[in-house]
Every structure is written in C-alpha cells, then in structure tokens.
Amino acid sequence: WENQPWNKLLCMAADGLQARRVHLVGYQHCALSANQLNFFPSRRELGSLPIPDVVFTNALSAHEMLLQAGFPSECFVMAGSMRLSYEGQPAPTRRDPPFSASVYLPCDLLVAREIMATLVGNDEVWGRSQVRFFLHPHPDMPFSVIGLGPADGAALESAQHSVRECPGKVDLMICSNTVVSLEGVAMGMP
C-alpha cells in the first residue's frame, strides 16, 4: 500500500463487496520519507480517503509517521518487514566473531538519525558481540547534519571502502531507503 491512485480505486471497488465479506489488507512495504507526498494527504482529505480495512506497517518509524499524519490508528498495525523472503534458500553460513557490517545511511534525515541513534544507543551490545559498523553517509546527508557520527560509538567507524568492495570486507550490508540495497542484493550480500 502506497496510498497511490490505484490503491484508492481498489479500496473504492472493495467497499461495494463488503456485504460479501471482502476485506482489504494493505502492506506498507517501503521506507517512508516526509518527502513522499502520496503518504501524507491533507487532514481535510483524510476523512473521506479510501484506505484498506487494515494496513500492516513495516517499521515503527513508518507506523508512527502515518499515525502522526492523521491516519486512523485502528486501521494500522505494526507488522515488521516482509520485503525479502529467504524461504527455500540455504541458511547463511555462521562463523565466529568478530563480525562487520557496512551501514549505508539514506539522504532522509529522520531515517538516518534513527539508524544512527540505534547504533549509538546499543554500543555496549555491539562491543560484547564483537560487531564493527562501517558507516557510509549519503553525500547529501553528512554526519554534521545527522548530528551523530563515528566518534559517538566505540563500534562505529567511517567507511574507507566502496560498495563494490563489500563482499570482501564485511559480512553484512545494512541499507534503508537507498539504491545501495539493490546493489548489495545483486552482489549476493546478506
């Protein structure tokens, strides 16, 4: 569900079928940014906006953004991400610590801050788990704008490697709302 015109038309068509016990379930599948105007109609429009009977959101930040925008809380359920399915694929090989991950921060300030706050706020856990995070800020969203950076956590450091070097440098790529995630999948990175 993206609150696009075709989503609204489908909801309107389903309204006539509710007597037959047809209900629509939406899944908010993408990362949200305040710049995605389709997700943020005017308050006046919200009262008559056709939406699914229930919408599963994929992250707490997205869930809260939609509720703050005025969508009815009774229709939105925090469900978590179902974007990538690994069914039928072999489980990744486990290895002993230390582990490393490249973190690609998006140009969306709120999402970048949330990722950095999570990394910084769990620094003690990362130390015990022997995890290192190599941070890649978006060129248009430097650490000085985000307000947090590599100096704020013992397990954090500024990345010195490119996306193409990830398979040989790190165990995992963490991306949100960036095209880098597609590059990582294409290279076979978890």
Salt bridges, closest charged atoms under 4 A:
GLU2 OE2 - HIS29 NE2 2.79
GLU45 OE2 - LYS8 NZ 3.99
ASP53 OD2 - HIS23 ND1 3.62
GLU124 OE2 - ARG128 NH1 2.87
GLU157 OE1 - ARG132 NH2 2.75
ASP171 OD2 - ARG95 NH2 2.54
